[in-house]
């Protein structure tokens, strides 16, 4: 090292001969220090490059700071102002028209609430743009439905009926219930959300939280009322106590009805093989059973043999119990379930019809005793309910079934109820379609369910030659089986709206030329009425009439067809194609009166 150092120093002296020897040595030492420093820096730099090629260090556990991004406005301020102006005028005009019709005012929806459905991000962007004062009260998450696929034949069925493809389950998002905080009317809020969503082509829809009930809503009673008064109903519902022995032999189950039982109340031979085994039927209605505990929802199970006794003569061993679900409901102060005798509506009285749902369940059980029947409480004891409660009940039932089976194939949804929407709703400041309901039921059908709904009882005051009213919603949806009521002569029950098909639902009494559809006296003329379950009756059975009770007979028929291997998408055609058109037939009965034996493959 020393030798090399001398040589290097000699070279240094030769380069700088003008410097004296001592100064040359100092300069040489300084250059050496710079040289060592340079080599050290290059070594460290090279080490850093090599280490960078090694294993990546673990990521930091500290969350990154989120950058605040202001979303781009969906539309301009001028366009927003135009939407507000149009909706303000439209809603004002609609509310004025409602005020002109006492049967509509305050009775269409639950005041101060709106329902919004769509993908979560799109909902947020629409509401932020409109700057509406809304408080989210509840939400139903639909995103988990994305892991289930629509059945191909169900998709074809929906495309045929709707003229378009349904929304993919993965894109459904949420159904939200909002409370309106400021003074905006329900009509204005719904209008603004729908108009902005349509303008920017977002699949976001808003509806009022419509009143829903099993009653013929325009009359306000169950199954209907005259002069605004309830007529002849027992506490819990029903038009008189019925003998339990008459249940199987009632006309609705015989040759004048659906041909379920023979003369002695024995199940007809062709139906012995089919009793609904493996099929699940969901009934969304009232419940007469007391809630237990403070839970958000609770469940009860009741063996059917304890409810119906031995009147069916069936083996109780194969019969699944009646499963009853309750969940909390939003009280509705103004609802068509209330009596409106006082003009100022300050002395409203409610009528208890809590047996309505069990009456329906008893009729499903008679047709399909081995099916799994779920009674989901979505209506109050007086028959009042809100649209959002219907969604919660349906989704609870769908989720339970999908978890159990992975599909809704082999499932029937029974809706013996209707939405209180006036004819030509846009005249009253309301959207024409109830998109939130349509999308919910479309999804159920796409996943394999069959949906059956009551046509409604709004035609009790339609004297010939007037045509009966159109079906209520949801019965009017083309992918839902809407059921009208037939009478013992296979004609239309005088109160019944139009339907896709008809099933026994009873009839009214003719008193004079002006009163041709009075609520019947069933004790005097039981052939005008149907018989089913009522736990608070001394006999366990009561009489009743209405399209509400024609509907479960079709739901039971659908259960038998599904058990027999008929595809869900073909059930509607099978029921309509086998229906009977008697001499008393009229077009309002759709395909005709159902016939169980003829419908089975």
SULZIPE-V798112 format. One line per field, one symbol per residue. ss: DSSP state (H for helix, E for strand, - for the rest). psi: psi as a letter, one per 20 degrees, with the letter a starting at -180 (. if undefined). A space follows every 10 residues. Layout:
BEGIN
ss: ???
psi: ???
END
This chain:
BEGIN
ss: -HHHHHHHHH HHHHH----- HHHHHHHHHH HHHHHHHHHH HHHHHHHHHH HH-------- ---------- ------HHHH HHHHHHHHHH HHHHHHHHHH --------EE EEEEEEEE-H HHHHHHHHHH ---EEEEEEE E-HHHHH--- -HHHHHHHHH HH------HH H--EEEEEEE -----HHHHH HHHHHHHHH- ----EEEEEE EEE--E---- E----E--E- ---------- E--HHH---- HHH------- E-----E-HH H--------E EEEEE----- ------EEEE EE-HHHHH-- -----HHH-- -EEEEEE--- -------EE- --------EE -----HHHHH HHHHHHH--- -EEEEEE--- ----EEHHHH HHHHHHHHHH HHHHH----- EEEEE--EE- ----HHHH-- ----HHHHHH HHHHHH--EE EEEE------ ---------- ---------- EEEEEE---- -E-------- EEEE----E- -------E-- -----HHH-E EEE------- EEEE--HHHH HHHHHHHHHH HHH----HHH HHHHHHH--E ------HHH- --E--HHHH- -
psi: ggghgggghg hghhhmhiqr ghhghghghg hgghgggggg ghghghhhgg hiiaqpqqqq ippqpppopo qpqhrrhhhg hggggghggg hggghhhhhi nhihpjjhro pjqqppqrqg ghgghghhhi lqnqpphrqo pihiiiiqqq pghhgggghg hijrqrpphi jgdqoqpqpo gaiqrggggg ggghggghhj lplpqqqqmq qpriqohhhi aoirrpkjqq ojprpiqqkq pqphiighjq hhiahidjlg qahjkppqgi ihhpjjpiqp pppobrpiqp qpajqhqrqq pophhhgibk hikroihioq rppppqqqqo qohoqiiqpl hphikimpqq pokiighhgg hhhghhgmij qoppoooiqr hjjqrqhhhg gggghggggg ghhgijrjpk ppopnlrqqn prqmhhhkkq qgqnhhgghg hgggghjiqp ppqphrkijh jnqqjqqqqr qrpjhipijq opprprahjj apphiprqrh rqqpiarrqo gahhnjlqpq nhhhmiiirr paqohjqhij qrqrqrhhih ghhhggghgg gghijpqhii gghgghhiqp orhjqqhijc iapqoghhhq .
END
